[in-house]
Amino acid sequence: MSDTALPVLINQVPHTLAPGATLADAVALAGIQPPFAAAVNLQFVPRSQYAQHQLAAHDQIELIAPITGG
């Protein structure tokens, strides 16, 4: 594993995470509050897998909150 920072995109915005970061780390960095859905490289990741889903450099993470309205 590399000792360098991990560049990722969270909702199209560049961020840097620590080596070995998981999707849970990215969610915490983004500060998004439930409810929301998460996808990494266009693949949905169940909430139960956030802490186990290892991120790689240049992963594209989408955190999508439902839109409510009338």
mmCIF file of the C-alpha atoms, coordinates in Angstrom:
data_MODEL
# 
_entry.id   MODEL 
# 
loop_
_atom_site.group_PDB 
_atom_site.id 
_atom_site.type_symbol 
_atom_site.label_atom_id 
_atom_site.label_alt_id 
_atom_site.label_comp_id 
_atom_site.label_asym_id 
_atom_site.label_entity_id 
_atom_site.label_seq_id 
_atom_site.pdbx_PDB_ins_code 
_atom_site.Cartn_x 
_atom_site.Cartn_y 
_atom_site.Cartn_z 
_atom_site.occupancy 
_atom_site.B_iso_or_equiv 
_atom_site.pdbx_formal_charge 
_atom_site.auth_seq_id 
_atom_site.auth_comp_id 
_atom_site.auth_asym_id 
_atom_site.auth_atom_id 
_atom_site.pdbx_PDB_model_num 
ATOM 1  C CA . MET A 1 1  ? 0.000   0.000  0.000   1.00 0.00 ? 1  MET A CA 1 
ATOM 2  C CA . SER A 1 2  ? 1.190   3.496  -0.827  1.00 0.00 ? 2  SER A CA 1 
ATOM 3  C CA . ASP A 1 3  ? 2.019   6.124  1.769   1.00 0.00 ? 3  ASP A CA 1 
ATOM 4  C CA . THR A 1 4  ? 0.790   8.948  -0.455  1.00 0.00 ? 4  THR A CA 1 
ATOM 5  C CA . ALA A 1 5  ? -2.516  10.745 -0.213  1.00 0.00 ? 5  ALA A CA 1 
ATOM 6  C CA . LEU A 1 6  ? -5.511  9.283  -2.026  1.00 0.00 ? 6  LEU A CA 1 
ATOM 7  C CA . PRO A 1 7  ? -7.078  11.679 -4.562  1.00 0.00 ? 7  PRO A CA 1 
ATOM 8  C CA . VAL A 1 8  ? -10.801 11.083 -5.139  1.00 0.00 ? 8  VAL A CA 1 
ATOM 9  C CA . LEU A 1 9  ? -13.795 12.979 -6.452  1.00 0.00 ? 9  LEU A CA 1 
ATOM 10 C CA . ILE A 1 10 ? -16.795 13.366 -4.150  1.00 0.00 ? 10 ILE A CA 1 
ATOM 11 C CA . ASN A 1 11 ? -19.804 14.705 -6.061  1.00 0.00 ? 11 ASN A CA 1 
ATOM 12 C CA . GLN A 1 12 ? -17.432 16.007 -8.765  1.00 0.00 ? 12 GLN A CA 1 
ATOM 13 C CA . VAL A 1 13 ? -15.282 17.919 -6.229  1.00 0.00 ? 13 VAL A CA 1 
ATOM 14 C CA . PRO A 1 14 ? -11.632 16.876 -5.730  1.00 0.00 ? 14 PRO A CA 1 
ATOM 15 C CA . HIS A 1 15 ? -10.745 15.685 -2.217  1.00 0.00 ? 15 HIS A CA 1 
ATOM 16 C CA . THR A 1 16 ? -7.753  13.955 -0.694  1.00 0.00 ? 16 THR A CA 1 
ATOM 17 C CA . LEU A 1 17 ? -8.109  11.075 1.745   1.00 0.00 ? 17 LEU A CA 1 
ATOM 18 C CA . ALA A 1 18 ? -5.545  9.140  3.754   1.00 0.00 ? 18 ALA A CA 1 
ATOM 19 C CA . PRO A 1 19 ? -4.109  5.931  2.290   1.00 0.00 ? 19 PRO A CA 1 
ATOM 20 C CA . GLY A 1 20 ? -6.372  2.976  3.057   1.00 0.00 ? 20 GLY A CA 1 
ATOM 21 C CA . ALA A 1 21 ? -9.479  5.168  3.246   1.00 0.00 ? 21 ALA A CA 1 
ATOM 22 C CA . THR A 1 22 ? -12.903 3.589  2.921   1.00 0.00 ? 22 THR A CA 1 
ATOM 23 C CA . LEU A 1 23 ? -16.211 4.862  1.622   1.00 0.00 ? 23 LEU A CA 1 
ATOM 24 C CA . ALA A 1 24 ? -17.172 5.540  5.262   1.00 0.00 ? 24 ALA A CA 1 
ATOM 25 C CA . ASP A 1 25 ? -14.212 7.952  5.475   1.00 0.00 ? 25 ASP A CA 1 
ATOM 26 C CA . ALA A 1 26 ? -15.368 9.761  2.341   1.00 0.00 ? 26 ALA A CA 1 
ATOM 27 C CA . VAL A 1 27 ? -18.917 10.045 3.698   1.00 0.00 ? 27 VAL A CA 1 
ATOM 28 C CA . ALA A 1 28 ? -17.567 11.491 6.955   1.00 0.00 ? 28 ALA A CA 1 
ATOM 29 C CA . LEU A 1 29 ? -15.432 13.998 5.018   1.00 0.00 ? 29 LEU A CA 1 
ATOM 30 C CA . ALA A 1 30 ? -18.407 15.095 2.928   1.00 0.00 ? 30 ALA A CA 1 
ATOM 31 C CA . GLY A 1 31 ? -20.517 15.621 6.045   1.00 0.00 ? 31 GLY A CA 1 
ATOM 32 C CA . ILE A 1 32 ? -23.692 14.430 4.331   1.00 0.00 ? 32 ILE A CA 1 
ATOM 33 C CA . GLN A 1 33 ? -26.570 13.431 6.608   1.00 0.00 ? 33 GLN A CA 1 
ATOM 34 C CA . PRO A 1 34 ? -28.885 10.461 5.990   1.00 0.00 ? 34 PRO A CA 1 
ATOM 35 C CA . PRO A 1 35 ? -30.880 9.638  4.039   1.00 0.00 ? 35 PRO A CA 1 
ATOM 36 C CA . PHE A 1 36 ? -28.603 9.307  1.031   1.00 0.00 ? 36 PHE A CA 1 
ATOM 37 C CA . ALA A 1 37 ? -27.313 6.695  -1.380  1.00 0.00 ? 37 ALA A CA 1 
ATOM 38 C CA . ALA A 1 38 ? -23.668 6.159  -2.293  1.00 0.00 ? 38 ALA A CA 1 
ATOM 39 C CA . ALA A 1 39 ? -22.032 4.962  -5.480  1.00 0.00 ? 39 ALA A CA 1 
ATOM 40 C CA . VAL A 1 40 ? -18.365 4.469  -6.323  1.00 0.00 ? 40 VAL A CA 1 
ATOM 41 C CA . ASN A 1 41 ? -17.520 4.603  -10.026 1.00 0.00 ? 41 ASN A CA 1 
ATOM 42 C CA . LEU A 1 42 ? -21.253 4.380  -10.812 1.00 0.00 ? 42 LEU A CA 1 
ATOM 43 C CA . GLN A 1 43 ? -21.676 1.195  -8.730  1.00 0.00 ? 43 GLN A CA 1 
ATOM 44 C CA . PHE A 1 44 ? -24.161 1.400  -5.840  1.00 0.00 ? 44 PHE A CA 1 
ATOM 45 C CA . VAL A 1 45 ? -22.637 0.446  -2.475  1.00 0.00 ? 45 VAL A CA 1 
ATOM 46 C CA . PRO A 1 46 ? -25.000 -0.727 0.305   1.00 0.00 ? 46 PRO A CA 1 
ATOM 47 C CA . ARG A 1 47 ? -24.729 1.270  3.539   1.00 0.00 ? 47 ARG A CA 1 
ATOM 48 C CA . SER A 1 48 ? -23.663 -1.905 5.373   1.00 0.00 ? 48 SER A CA 1 
ATOM 49 C CA . GLN A 1 49 ? -20.541 -2.035 3.168   1.00 0.00 ? 49 GLN A CA 1 
ATOM 50 C CA . TYR A 1 50 ? -19.291 1.564  3.568   1.00 0.00 ? 50 TYR A CA 1 
ATOM 51 C CA . ALA A 1 51 ? -16.676 0.704  6.215   1.00 0.00 ? 51 ALA A CA 1 
ATOM 52 C CA . GLN A 1 52 ? -15.365 -2.269 4.190   1.00 0.00 ? 52 GLN A CA 1 
ATOM 53 C CA . HIS A 1 53 ? -15.377 -0.615 0.760   1.00 0.00 ? 53 HIS A CA 1 
ATOM 54 C CA . GLN A 1 54 ? -11.725 0.303  0.149   1.00 0.00 ? 54 GLN A CA 1 
ATOM 55 C CA . LEU A 1 55 ? -11.190 3.324  -2.077  1.00 0.00 ? 55 LEU A CA 1 
ATOM 56 C CA . ALA A 1 56 ? -8.578  3.629  -4.808  1.00 0.00 ? 56 ALA A CA 1 
ATOM 57 C CA . ALA A 1 57 ? -6.910  6.701  -6.273  1.00 0.00 ? 57 ALA A CA 1 
ATOM 58 C CA . HIS A 1 58 ? -9.173  8.644  -8.618  1.00 0.00 ? 58 HIS A CA 1 
ATOM 59 C CA . ASP A 1 59 ? -12.367 6.866  -7.537  1.00 0.00 ? 59 ASP A CA 1 
ATOM 60 C CA . GLN A 1 60 ? -15.483 8.869  -8.323  1.00 0.00 ? 60 GLN A CA 1 
ATOM 61 C CA . ILE A 1 61 ? -17.843 8.894  -5.358  1.00 0.00 ? 61 ILE A CA 1 
ATOM 62 C CA . GLU A 1 62 ? -21.426 10.081 -5.677  1.00 0.00 ? 62 GLU A CA 1 
ATOM 63 C CA . LEU A 1 63 ? -23.446 10.803 -2.541  1.00 0.00 ? 63 LEU A CA 1 
ATOM 64 C CA . ILE A 1 64 ? -27.038 11.362 -3.573  1.00 0.00 ? 64 ILE A CA 1 
ATOM 65 C CA . ALA A 1 65 ? -29.733 12.657 -1.236  1.00 0.00 ? 65 ALA A CA 1 
ATOM 66 C CA . PRO A 1 66 ? -33.385 12.164 -2.188  1.00 0.00 ? 66 PRO A CA 1 
ATOM 67 C CA . ILE A 1 67 ? -35.206 15.253 -3.374  1.00 0.00 ? 67 ILE A CA 1 
ATOM 68 C CA . THR A 1 68 ? -38.498 15.945 -1.704  1.00 0.00 ? 68 THR A CA 1 
ATOM 69 C CA . GLY A 1 69 ? -41.154 18.339 -2.839  1.00 0.00 ? 69 GLY A CA 1 
ATOM 70 C CA . GLY A 1 70 ? -44.590 18.693 -4.250  1.00 0.00 ? 70 GLY A CA 1 
# 
